[in-house]
Structure formats: structure tokens, C-alpha cells
Amino acid sequence: MFSLIWTSAPILVSLISFFTFVYQGNQLTVSVAFTSIALFSMIRQPLNVIPAWIVQILQTGVALKRIEKYLEEDEVDEQVFSIKRVSYGPS
């Protein structure tokens, strides 16, 4: 579903932009239409990067919270460390 919306988004943006342009009382000529389509094509690639940035930012936030939680943990006492070492066998 998401990929269908993402694939059809440039067409919808073009149609809505042309409709708004004409609705404001302007005349849609061939030169205006082709120039607009060329500009929409030029900004398509940079806009495709935005979802990847959002995912990367979310993953960074999760990683930072995990690191923060790890660093806020109490230190392990020497006694607990030696008990764990003995129970697992000699290292």
C-alpha cells in the first residue's frame, strides 16, 4: 500500500499543482506544463531520500537510548564478577 502511494505521489503532485495553477486563474500553456514536469522530475530524487533519513534518525534515537541505559547501569562488584567467572568455569 505504501509503495503504491509513494509511486503515484509524483503524478498526484503534478495534477494537484496544475489544478491549483488553473484554479487561480492562470493559463496552463505547454511551456509552463513541460517546465513544471521537468522541475518535478528534478526534485523527485532528493525527495526519495527523505524516508531513508527518517528511518536513520529513528534508529539513531533507539541506539542512543540503549547506550544511555547501558551507561546508567550500576557497576558490577568484584565479588559478583568472580562468582560469574567460577560458575562458567575458568577463562
C-alpha distances in whole Angstrom, upper triangle without the diagonal:
4,5,5,6,9,10,11,12,16,16,16,18,20,20,21,23,25,25,27,29,30,30,33,35,35,35,32,34,33,34,32,29,29,30,27,25,27,26,23,23,25,23,19,20,22,19,17,19,18,15,18,20,19,18,22,23,22,23,26,27,26,29,31,31,32,35,36,36,38,40,41,42,46,48,49,53,55,56,52,52,55,54,51,52,55,52,50,54,55,53
4,5,5,6,9,10,10,14,15,15,16,19,20,20,22,24,24,25,28,30,29,31,34,34,34,31,33,32,33,31,28,28,28,25,23,25,24,20,20,22,20,17,17,18,15,13,15,14,11,14,17,15,15,18,20,18,20,23,24,23,26,28,28,29,32,33,34,35,38,39,40,44,46,47,51,53,54,51,50,53,52,49,51,53,51,49,52,54,51
4,5,5,6,8,10,12,14,14,16,18,19,20,22,24,24,26,28,29,30,32,34,33,33,30,32,30,31,29,26,26,27,24,21,23,22,19,18,20,18,15,15,17,14,12,14,14,12,14,17,16,16,19,21,20,21,24,25,25,27,30,30,31,33,35,35,37,39,40,42,45,47,48,52,54,55,52,51,54,54,50,51,54,52,50,53,54,52
4,5,5,6,8,11,12,12,14,16,17,18,20,22,22,24,26,27,28,30,32,31,31,28,30,28,30,28,24,25,26,23,20,22,22,18,18,21,19,15,17,19,16,14,17,17,15,17,20,19,19,22,24,23,25,28,28,28,31,33,33,34,37,38,39,40,43,44,45,49,51,52,56,58,59,55,55,58,57,54,55,58,56,53,56,58,55
4,5,5,6,9,10,9,11,14,14,15,17,19,19,21,23,25,25,27,29,29,29,26,28,27,28,26,23,23,24,21,19,21,20,17,17,19,17,14,16,17,14,13,16,15,13,16,18,17,18,21,22,22,24,26,27,27,30,32,32,33,36,37,38,40,42,43,44,48,50,51,55,57,59,55,54,58,57,54,55,58,56,54,57,59,56
4,6,5,8,10,10,11,14,15,15,17,19,20,21,23,25,26,27,30,29,29,26,28,27,27,25,22,22,22,19,17,19,18,14,14,16,14,11,12,14,10,9,12,12,10,13,15,15,16,19,20,20,22,24,25,26,28,30,31,32,34,35,36,38,40,41,43,46,48,50,54,56,57,54,53,56,56,53,54,57,55,53,56,57,54
4,6,7,8,10,11,13,14,16,17,19,20,21,23,25,26,28,30,28,28,25,26,25,25,24,20,20,21,18,16,17,17,14,13,15,14,11,12,14,12,10,14,14,13,15,18,18,19,21,23,23,25,27,28,29,31,33,34,35,37,38,40,41,43,44,46,50,51,53,56,58,60,57,56,59,58,55,56,59,57,55,58,59,56
4,6,5,6,9,10,11,12,14,16,17,18,20,21,22,24,26,25,25,22,24,22,23,22,18,19,20,17,14,17,17,13,13,16,15,12,14,16,13,13,16,16,16,18,21,20,21,24,25,25,27,30,30,31,33,35,36,37,39,41,42,44,45,47,48,52,54,55,59,61,63,59,58,62,61,58,59,62,60,58,61,62,60
4,5,5,6,9,10,10,12,14,15,16,18,20,21,22,25,24,24,21,23,22,23,20,17,18,18,15,13,15,15,11,12,14,12,10,13,14,11,11,14,14,14,17,18,18,19,22,23,23,26,28,28,30,32,33,34,36,38,39,40,42,44,45,47,50,52,54,58,60,62,58,57,61,61,57,59,62,60,58,61,62,59
4,5,5,6,9,10,10,12,14,15,16,18,20,21,23,22,22,18,20,19,19,17,14,14,15,12,9,12,11,7,8,11,10,7,11,12,10,11,14,14,15,18,19,20,21,23,24,25,27,29,30,32,33,35,36,38,39,41,42,44,45,47,49,52,54,56,60,62,64,60,59,63,63,59,61,64,62,60,63,63,61
4,5,5,6,9,10,11,12,14,15,17,18,20,22,20,20,17,18,17,18,16,13,14,15,12,10,12,13,9,10,14,13,11,14,16,14,14,18,18,18,21,23,23,25,27,28,29,31,33,33,35,37,38,39,41,43,44,45,47,49,50,52,56,58,59,63,65,67,64,62,66,66,62,64,67,65,63,66,66,64
4,5,5,6,8,10,10,12,14,15,16,18,20,19,20,17,19,19,20,17,14,16,17,13,12,15,15,11,13,16,14,13,16,17,14,15,19,18,18,21,23,22,24,27,27,28,30,32,33,34,36,38,38,40,42,43,44,46,48,49,51,55,57,59,62,65,66,63,62,66,65,62,63,67,65,63,66,67,64
4,6,5,6,9,10,10,12,14,15,16,19,18,18,16,18,18,18,15,13,14,14,11,10,13,12,8,11,13,12,11,14,15,12,14,17,16,17,20,21,21,23,26,26,27,29,31,31,33,35,36,37,39,41,42,43,45,47,48,50,54,56,58,61,64,66,62,62,65,65,62,63,66,65,63,66,66,64
4,6,5,6,9,10,10,12,14,15,17,16,15,12,14,14,15,12,9,11,11,8,7,11,10,7,10,13,12,11,15,16,14,16,19,19,20,23,24,24,26,29,29,30,32,34,35,36,38,40,41,43,44,45,47,49,50,51,53,57,59,61,65,67,69,66,65,68,68,65,66,69,68,65,68,69,66
4,5,5,6,9,10,11,12,14,16,15,15,12,14,14,16,13,10,13,14,11,10,14,14,11,14,16,16,15,19,20,18,19,22,22,23,26,27,26,29,31,31,32,35,36,37,38,41,42,43,45,47,47,49,51,52,53,55,59,61,63,67,69,71,68,67,70,70,67,68,71,70,67,70,71,69
4,5,5,6,8,10,10,12,15,14,15,13,16,17,18,15,12,15,16,12,12,16,15,12,15,18,16,16,19,20,17,19,22,21,22,25,26,25,28,30,30,31,34,35,35,37,39,40,41,43,45,46,47,49,51,51,54,57,60,62,65,68,70,66,66,69,69,66,67,71,69,67,70,71,68
4,5,5,6,9,10,11,13,12,13,11,14,15,15,11,10,13,13,9,10,13,12,10,14,15,14,15,18,19,17,19,22,21,22,25,26,26,28,30,30,31,34,35,36,38,40,40,42,44,45,46,48,50,51,52,54,58,60,62,66,68,70,67,66,70,70,67,68,71,70,68,71,72,69
4,5,5,6,8,10,11,10,10,7,10,12,13,9,8,11,12,9,10,13,13,12,15,17,16,17,21,21,19,22,25,24,26,29,29,29,32,34,34,35,38,39,39,41,43,44,45,47,49,50,51,53,54,55,58,61,64,66,69,72,74,71,70,73,73,70,71,75,73,71,74,75,72
4,5,5,6,9,10,10,11,9,13,14,16,13,11,15,15,13,14,17,17,15,18,20,19,20,23,24,22,24,27,26,27,30,31,30,33,35,35,36,39,40,40,42,44,45,46,48,50,50,52,54,55,56,58,62,64,66,70,73,74,71,71,74,74,71,72,76,74,72,75,76,73
4,5,5,6,9,9,11,10,14,16,17,13,13,16,16,13,15,18,16,15,19,20,19,20,23,23,21,24,26,25,26,30,30,29,32,34,34,35,38,39,39,41,43,44,44,47,49,49,50,53,54,54,57,61,63,65,69,71,73,70,70,73,73,70,72,75,73,71,75,75,73
4,6,5,7,6,8,7,11,13,14,10,10,14,13,11,13,16,15,15,18,19,19,20,24,24,22,25,27,26,28,31,31,31,34,36,35,37,40,40,41,43,45,45,46,49,50,51,53,55,56,56,59,63,65,67,71,73,75,72,72,75,75,72,74,77,75,73,77,77,74
4,5,5,5,6,6,10,13,14,11,11,15,15,13,15,18,18,17,20,22,22,23,26,27,25,27,30,29,31,34,34,34,37,39,39,40,43,44,44,46,48,49,50,52,54,54,56,58,59,60,62,66,68,70,74,77,78,75,75,78,78,75,77,80,78,76,79,80,77
4,5,7,9,10,14,17,18,15,15,18,19,16,18,21,20,19,23,25,24,24,28,28,26,29,31,30,31,35,35,34,37,39,39,39,42,44,43,45,48,48,49,52,53,53,55,57,58,59,61,65,67,70,73,76,78,75,74,78,78,75,76,80,78,76,79,80,78
4,6,9,11,14,17,18,15,15,19,18,16,19,21,20,20,23,25,24,25,28,28,26,29,32,30,32,35,35,34,37,39,39,40,43,44,43,46,48,48,49,52,53,53,55,57,58,59,61,65,67,70,73,76,78,75,74,78,78,75,77,80,79,77,80,81,78
4,7,9,13,16,17,14,15,19,19,17,20,22,21,21,25,26,26,27,31,31,29,32,34,33,35,38,38,38,41,42,42,43,46,47,47,49,51,52,52,55,57,57,58,61,62,62,65,68,71,73,77,79,81,78,78,81,82,79,80,83,82,80,83,84,81
4,6,9,13,13,10,12,15,15,14,17,19,18,19,22,23,23,25,28,28,27,30,32,32,34,37,36,37,40,41,41,42,45,46,46,49,51,51,52,55,56,56,58,60,61,62,64,68,70,73,76,79,81,78,77,81,81,78,79,83,81,79,82,83,80
4,6,10,11,9,10,14,14,13,16,18,18,19,22,23,24,25,28,29,28,30,33,33,35,38,38,38,41,42,42,44,47,47,48,50,52,53,54,56,58,58,60,62,63,64,66,70,72,74,78,81,83,80,79,82,82,79,81,84,82,80,83,84,81
4,7,8,6,7,10,11,10,12,15,15,16,18,20,21,22,25,26,25,27,30,30,32,35,35,36,38,40,40,42,44,45,46,48,50,51,52,54,55,56,58,60,61,62,64,68,70,72,76,78,80,77,76,80,80,77,78,81,80,78,81,81,78
4,5,5,6,9,10,11,12,14,15,16,18,20,21,22,26,27,26,28,31,32,34,36,37,37,40,41,42,43,46,47,48,50,51,52,54,56,57,58,60,62,63,64,66,70,72,74,78,80,82,79,78,81,82,78,79,83,81,79,82,82,79
4,5,5,6,8,10,10,12,14,15,16,18,20,21,24,26,25,27,30,31,33,35,36,37,39,40,41,43,45,46,47,49,51,52,53,55,56,57,59,61,62,63,66,70,71,73,77,79,81,78,77,80,81,77,78,82,80,78,80,81,78
4,5,5,6,8,10,11,12,14,15,17,19,20,23,24,24,26,29,30,32,34,34,36,38,39,40,42,44,45,46,48,50,50,52,54,55,56,58,60,61,62,65,68,70,72,76,78,80,77,76,79,80,76,77,81,79,77,79,80,77
4,6,5,6,9,10,11,12,14,15,17,18,21,22,22,24,27,27,30,32,32,33,36,37,37,39,42,42,43,46,47,48,49,52,53,53,56,57,58,59,62,66,67,70,73,75,78,75,73,77,77,74,75,79,77,75,78,78,75
4,6,5,6,9,10,10,12,14,16,16,20,21,21,22,25,26,28,30,31,32,34,36,36,38,40,41,42,44,46,47,48,50,51,52,54,56,57,58,61,65,66,68,72,74,76,73,72,75,76,72,74,77,75,73,76,76,73
4,5,5,6,9,10,10,12,14,15,18,20,20,21,24,25,27,29,30,31,34,35,36,38,39,40,42,44,45,46,48,50,51,52,54,56,57,58,61,64,66,68,72,73,76,73,71,75,75,72,73,76,75,72,75,75,72
4,5,5,6,9,10,11,13,14,17,18,18,21,23,24,26,28,29,30,32,33,34,36,38,39,40,42,44,44,46,48,49,50,53,54,55,56,59,62,64,66,70,72,74,71,70,73,74,70,71,75,74,71,74,74,71
4,5,5,6,9,10,11,12,15,16,16,18,21,21,24,26,26,27,30,31,32,34,36,36,38,40,41,42,44,46,47,48,50,52,52,54,56,60,62,64,68,70,72,69,68,71,71,68,69,73,71,69,72,72,69
4,5,5,6,9,10,11,14,15,15,17,20,20,22,24,25,27,29,30,31,33,35,36,37,39,40,41,43,45,46,47,49,51,52,53,56,59,61,63,67,69,71,68,66,70,70,67,68,71,70,67,70,70,67
4,5,5,6,9,10,12,14,15,16,19,20,22,24,25,26,29,29,31,33,34,35,37,39,40,41,43,45,45,47,49,50,51,53,55,59,60,62,66,68,70,67,66,69,70,66,67,70,69,67,69,69,66
4,5,5,6,9,11,12,12,15,17,18,21,22,22,24,26,27,28,30,32,33,34,36,38,38,40,42,43,44,46,48,49,50,53,56,58,60,64,66,68,65,64,67,68,64,65,69,67,65,68,68,65
4,5,5,6,10,11,10,12,15,16,18,20,20,22,24,25,26,28,30,31,32,34,36,37,38,40,41,42,44,46,47,48,51,54,56,58,62,64,66,63,62,65,66,62,63,67,65,63,66,66,63
4,6,5,8,10,10,11,14,16,18,19,20,22,24,25,26,28,29,30,32,34,35,36,38,40,41,42,44,46,47,49,51,54,56,58,61,63,65,62,61,64,65,61,62,65,64,62,64,65,61
4,6,7,8,10,11,13,15,17,18,19,21,23,24,25,27,29,29,31,33,34,35,37,39,40,41,43,44,45,47,49,53,54,56,60,62,64,61,60,63,64,60,61,64,63,61,63,63,60
4,6,6,6,9,11,12,14,16,16,18,20,21,22,24,26,26,28,30,31,32,34,36,37,38,40,42,42,44,46,50,51,54,57,59,61,59,57,61,61,58,59,62,61,59,61,62,58
4,6,5,6,9,11,13,14,15,17,19,20,21,23,24,25,27,29,30,31,33,35,36,37,39,41,42,43,46,49,51,53,56,58,60,57,56,59,60,56,57,61,59,57,59,60,57
4,5,5,7,10,12,12,13,16,17,18,19,21,22,23,25,27,28,29,32,33,34,35,37,39,40,42,44,47,49,50,54,56,58,55,53,57,57,54,55,58,57,54,57,57,54
4,5,5,7,10,11,11,13,15,16,17,19,21,21,23,25,26,27,29,31,31,33,35,36,37,39,41,45,46,48,52,54,56,53,52,55,56,52,53,57,56,53,56,56,53
4,5,6,8,10,10,12,14,15,16,18,20,21,22,24,25,26,28,30,31,32,34,36,37,38,41,44,46,48,52,54,56,53,52,55,55,52,53,57,55,53,56,56,53
4,6,7,8,10,11,12,14,15,17,18,20,21,23,24,26,28,29,30,32,33,35,36,38,40,43,45,47,50,52,54,51,50,53,54,50,51,54,53,51,53,54,51
4,6,5,6,9,10,11,12,15,16,17,19,20,21,23,25,26,27,29,31,32,33,35,37,40,42,44,47,49,51,48,47,50,51,47,48,52,51,48,51,51,48
4,5,5,6,9,10,11,12,14,15,17,19,20,21,23,25,26,27,29,30,31,33,35,39,41,43,46,48,50,48,46,50,50,47,48,51,50,48,51,51,48
4,5,5,6,9,10,11,12,14,15,17,18,20,21,23,24,26,27,29,30,32,34,38,39,41,45,47,49,46,44,48,48,45,46,49,48,46,49,49,46
4,5,5,6,9,10,11,12,14,15,16,18,20,21,22,24,26,27,28,30,32,36,37,39,43,45,46,43,42,45,46,42,43,47,45,43,46,46,43
4,5,5,6,9,10,10,12,14,15,16,18,20,21,22,24,26,27,28,31,34,36,38,41,43,46,43,41,45,45,42,43,47,46,43,46,47,44
4,5,5,6,9,10,11,13,14,15,17,19,20,21,23,25,26,27,29,33,35,37,41,43,45,42,41,44,45,41,43,46,45,43,46,46,44
4,5,5,6,9,10,11,12,14,16,17,18,20,21,23,24,26,28,31,33,35,39,41,42,39,38,42,42,39,40,43,42,40,43,43,41
4,5,5,6,9,10,10,12,14,15,16,18,20,21,22,24,26,30,31,33,37,39,41,38,36,40,40,37,38,42,41,38,41,42,39
4,5,5,6,9,10,11,12,14,15,16,18,20,21,22,25,28,30,32,36,38,40,37,36,40,40,37,39,42,41,39,42,43,40
4,5,5,6,9,10,11,13,14,15,17,19,20,21,23,27,29,31,35,37,39,36,35,39,39,36,37,41,39,37,41,41,39
4,5,5,6,9,10,11,12,14,15,17,18,20,22,25,27,29,32,35,36,33,32,36,36,33,34,38,36,34,37,38,35
4,5,5,6,9,10,10,12,14,15,16,18,20,24,25,27,31,33,35,33,31,35,36,33,34,37,36,34,37,38,35
4,5,5,6,9,10,10,12,14,15,16,19,22,24,27,30,33,35,32,31,35,35,32,34,37,36,35,38,38,36
4,5,5,6,9,10,11,12,14,15,17,21,23,25,28,31,32,29,29,32,32,30,31,35,33,32,35,36,33
4,5,5,6,9,10,11,12,14,16,19,21,23,26,29,31,28,27,30,31,28,29,32,31,30,33,33,31
4,5,5,6,9,10,10,12,14,18,20,22,26,28,30,28,27,30,31,28,30,33,33,31,34,34,32
4,5,5,6,9,10,11,13,16,19,21,24,27,29,26,26,29,30,27,29,32,31,30,33,34,32
4,5,5,6,9,10,11,15,17,18,22,25,26,23,23,26,27,24,26,29,28,27,30,30,28
4,5,5,6,9,10,14,15,17,21,23,25,23,22,25,26,23,25,28,28,26,29,30,27
4,5,5,6,9,12,14,17,20,23,25,23,22,26,27,25,26,30,29,28,31,32,29
4,6,5,7,10,13,15,19,21,23,20,20,24,24,22,24,27,27,26,29,30,28
4,5,5,9,10,12,16,19,20,18,17,21,21,19,21,24,24,23,26,26,24
4,6,8,9,12,16,18,20,18,18,21,22,21,22,26,26,25,27,28,25
4,7,9,12,15,18,20,18,18,22,23,21,23,26,26,26,29,29,27
4,7,9,12,15,17,15,15,19,19,18,20,23,22,23,25,26,24
4,6,9,13,14,12,13,17,17,16,19,21,21,22,24,25,24
4,6,9,12,10,10,14,15,14,16,19,20,20,22,22,21
4,7,8,7,7,10,11,11,13,15,16,16,19,19,18
4,5,5,6,9,10,11,12,14,16,17,18,18,18
4,6,5,6,9,10,10,12,14,15,16,16,16
4,5,5,6,9,10,11,12,14,15,15,16
4,5,5,6,9,10,11,12,14,15,15
4,5,5,6,9,10,11,12,12,12
4,5,5,6,9,10,10,10,11
4,5,5,6,9,10,11,13
4,5,5,6,9,10,11
4,6,5,6,7,7
4,5,5,6,9
4,6,9,11
4,7,8
4,6
4
